[in-house]
Amino acid sequence: MLRKLLLFSLLTGSLNAFSQTKTPLSKATEKKKDTQIEYTQPGAPMPPLRLIPYYDTGNMAIPNTEMAIKDSIAHKKIKKRDRNVIQDTGKKAVTNADVNNGANLLVMTFNPLCSHCEDETMLFEKNIAYFNRSKLLLLSTTHMREYLPGFIKAFHTAEYPSIIVGSDSSNFSDKVFLFQALPQINIYNADRKLIKTFTGDVEIDSLKEYIQ
């Protein structure tokens, strides 16, 4: 009898210990699961965006954020007489709030040295008349930003208010990139939910139904 009581006591103690450790573990797992968002899936929210925009000023294309100014000056990429030009632009990084205009948004992850990306950019420019309210963001990685001025000048993107070219400083591309082909075009609805993703060369007939 004593042996049975001892065995029961041990089992009860083990179950209590298990139940005490199980709850925190399950809560931790649930919390972790809630914070993991599959940004590549249709219906997923648009990730936080911070795009460093570049603009053509006539003789140069320059970054328009304080961080980019400091970085450029530190690396002596900008002459002293040009520093005030950058600081006086009054431009800032483009965030989700800046492109929240109640229309579909197109975000093209691209490489400014990619011929397919160049072709897609020219396709958008030829069909810019479709962009009444929608915006097109051309987003490159930060380590490719030195090539953006040449890209902007070559393709005259600054002439189109609907197109914003810049570098990604919020790891947006890392969250949405499918690692299939460049360019990649993510299309978000007015509520900034992902509705379509295209990779590689895409014809305008496939895109224009999403442009507003």
C-alpha positions as CSV (number, residue, x, y, z in Angstrom):
1,M,0.0,0.0,0.0
2,L,2.8,2.3,1.0
3,R,4.5,1.5,-2.3
4,K,1.4,2.4,-4.3
5,L,1.0,5.7,-2.5
6,L,4.6,6.6,-3.2
7,L,4.2,5.7,-6.9
8,F,1.0,7.8,-7.1
9,S,2.8,10.7,-5.4
10,L,5.7,10.6,-7.9
11,L,3.3,10.4,-10.9
12,T,1.2,13.4,-9.6
13,G,4.4,15.4,-9.0
14,S,5.6,14.7,-12.6
15,L,2.2,15.6,-14.1
16,N,2.1,18.9,-12.1
17,A,5.6,19.7,-13.2
18,F,4.7,19.0,-16.9
19,S,1.6,21.1,-16.7
20,Q,3.5,24.0,-15.2
21,T,6.1,23.9,-18.0
22,K,3.7,23.2,-20.8
23,T,1.7,26.4,-20.5
24,P,4.6,28.9,-20.8
25,L,6.0,26.8,-23.7
26,S,2.7,26.8,-25.6
27,K,2.2,30.6,-25.0
28,A,5.8,31.2,-26.3
29,T,5.1,29.1,-29.4
30,E,1.8,30.9,-30.0
31,K,3.4,34.3,-29.7
32,K,6.2,33.4,-32.0
33,K,3.7,32.0,-34.6
34,D,1.7,35.2,-34.4
35,T,4.7,37.4,-35.3
36,Q,5.7,35.3,-38.3
37,I,4.1,36.7,-41.4
38,E,4.5,35.1,-44.8
39,Y,4.8,38.3,-46.8
40,T,5.1,36.4,-50.1
41,Q,1.6,34.9,-49.8
42,P,-1.5,36.5,-51.4
43,G,-3.5,38.4,-48.8
44,A,-0.4,39.2,-46.7
45,P,0.1,42.8,-45.5
46,M,2.7,45.0,-47.1
47,P,5.9,44.9,-45.0
48,P,7.2,48.1,-43.4
49,L,8.7,50.2,-46.2
50,R,11.6,52.7,-46.0
51,L,12.8,53.7,-49.5
52,I,15.6,56.2,-49.9
53,P,14.5,58.1,-53.0
54,Y,16.8,59.5,-55.7
55,Y,15.9,62.5,-57.8
56,D,17.5,63.9,-61.0
57,T,18.5,67.5,-60.3
58,G,19.8,68.2,-63.8
59,N,23.5,67.5,-63.3
60,M,23.3,64.7,-60.7
61,A,20.9,62.3,-59.0
62,I,21.2,62.6,-55.3
63,P,19.9,60.8,-52.2
64,N,17.5,62.8,-50.1
65,T,17.8,61.6,-46.5
66,E,20.1,62.7,-43.7
67,M,21.5,59.2,-43.4
68,A,22.4,59.1,-47.1
69,I,23.9,62.6,-46.8
70,K,26.2,61.6,-44.0
71,D,27.2,58.4,-45.7
72,S,28.0,60.2,-49.0
73,I,30.0,62.9,-47.3
74,A,31.9,60.4,-45.2
75,H,33.0,58.6,-48.4
76,K,33.7,61.9,-50.2
77,K,31.3,61.1,-53.0
78,I,29.7,64.5,-52.9
79,K,31.6,67.7,-53.4
80,K,31.4,70.4,-50.7
81,R,29.4,72.8,-52.9
82,D,26.8,70.1,-53.5
83,R,26.0,69.4,-49.9
84,N,23.6,72.3,-49.5
85,V,21.8,71.1,-52.6
86,I,21.0,67.8,-50.9
87,Q,20.1,69.4,-47.6
88,D,17.8,72.0,-49.1
89,T,15.7,69.5,-51.1
90,G,13.6,68.8,-48.0
91,K,12.9,65.3,-49.2
92,K,12.6,62.3,-46.8
93,A,12.5,58.6,-47.0
94,V,9.3,57.1,-48.5
95,T,7.3,55.0,-46.1
96,N,4.0,53.1,-46.1
97,A,2.2,56.3,-45.1
98,D,3.6,58.3,-48.0
99,V,2.1,55.8,-50.6
100,N,-1.2,55.3,-48.8
101,N,-3.4,57.0,-51.4
102,G,-6.4,54.6,-51.7
103,A,-5.2,52.9,-54.9
104,N,-3.2,49.9,-55.9
105,L,0.5,50.1,-55.4
106,L,3.2,48.4,-57.6
107,V,6.6,47.7,-56.0
108,M,9.2,46.4,-58.4
109,T,12.3,44.8,-56.8
110,F,15.1,45.4,-59.4
111,N,18.8,45.6,-60.1
112,P,19.8,48.8,-62.0
113,L,22.3,46.7,-64.0
114,C,19.7,44.1,-65.1
115,S,18.7,44.3,-68.7
116,H,15.3,42.7,-67.9
117,C,14.7,45.4,-65.3
118,E,15.6,48.0,-67.8
119,D,13.1,46.6,-70.4
120,E,10.3,46.5,-67.8
121,T,11.0,50.1,-66.8
122,M,10.7,51.2,-70.4
123,L,7.5,49.2,-70.7
124,F,6.0,51.1,-67.7
125,E,7.2,54.4,-69.2
126,K,5.5,53.7,-72.5
127,N,2.3,52.9,-70.7
128,I,2.5,55.6,-68.0
129,A,-1.0,56.8,-69.1
130,Y,-2.5,53.9,-67.2
131,F,-1.2,55.4,-63.9
132,N,-3.9,57.8,-62.8
133,R,-3.7,57.1,-59.0
134,S,-1.4,54.0,-58.7
135,K,2.3,54.5,-57.8
136,L,5.2,52.5,-59.0
137,L,8.1,52.0,-56.6
138,L,11.4,50.8,-58.1
139,L,13.3,49.3,-55.2
140,S,16.9,48.2,-55.3
141,T,19.2,46.9,-52.5
142,T,21.3,49.4,-50.7
143,H,24.6,48.1,-52.1
144,M,23.4,48.9,-55.6
145,R,22.4,52.5,-54.9
146,E,25.6,53.9,-56.5
147,Y,24.2,52.8,-59.8
148,L,20.8,54.5,-59.4
149,P,21.9,57.9,-60.6
150,G,22.9,56.4,-63.9
151,F,19.7,54.4,-64.2
152,I,17.6,57.4,-63.5
153,K,19.3,59.5,-66.1
154,A,19.2,56.8,-68.7
155,F,15.5,56.1,-68.3
156,H,14.3,59.6,-67.3
157,T,12.2,58.2,-64.5
158,A,12.3,61.6,-62.8
159,E,9.9,62.9,-65.5
160,Y,7.1,60.7,-64.2
161,P,5.5,61.6,-60.8
162,S,4.0,58.1,-60.6
163,I,7.5,56.5,-60.5
164,I,9.7,56.7,-57.5
165,V,13.2,55.1,-57.6
166,G,15.3,54.4,-54.5
167,S,17.1,51.9,-52.3
168,D,15.6,49.6,-49.7
169,S,16.7,50.5,-46.2
170,S,14.1,48.4,-44.3
171,N,14.8,44.9,-45.7
172,F,11.6,45.0,-47.6
173,S,13.0,43.0,-50.5
174,D,14.3,40.3,-48.1
175,K,10.7,39.7,-46.9
176,V,9.0,39.6,-50.3
177,F,11.5,38.2,-52.7
178,L,10.7,34.8,-54.2
179,F,14.3,34.2,-55.5
180,Q,12.9,33.3,-59.0
181,A,13.8,36.1,-61.4
182,L,14.3,39.8,-61.7
183,P,12.4,42.1,-61.9
184,Q,9.8,41.0,-59.3
185,I,6.6,43.1,-59.2
186,N,4.4,42.9,-56.1
187,I,1.0,44.5,-56.4
188,Y,-0.8,45.6,-53.3
189,N,-4.5,46.8,-53.1
190,A,-5.7,49.9,-51.5
191,D,-5.6,48.2,-48.1
192,R,-2.0,47.2,-48.8
193,K,-2.7,43.5,-49.0
194,L,-0.7,41.5,-51.6
195,I,-2.9,40.6,-54.5
196,K,-0.4,39.5,-57.2
197,T,3.3,38.8,-57.8
198,F,5.0,38.7,-61.1
199,T,8.6,37.7,-61.8
200,G,10.7,38.2,-64.9
201,D,9.5,39.8,-68.0
202,V,5.8,40.7,-67.8
203,E,3.7,42.1,-70.6
204,I,1.6,45.2,-70.1
205,D,-1.6,43.3,-70.8
206,S,-1.0,41.3,-67.7
207,L,-0.3,44.3,-65.6
208,K,-2.8,47.0,-66.7
209,E,-5.8,45.4,-65.0
210,Y,-4.0,46.1,-61.7
211,I,-3.0,49.7,-62.5
212,Q,-5.5,52.4,-61.4
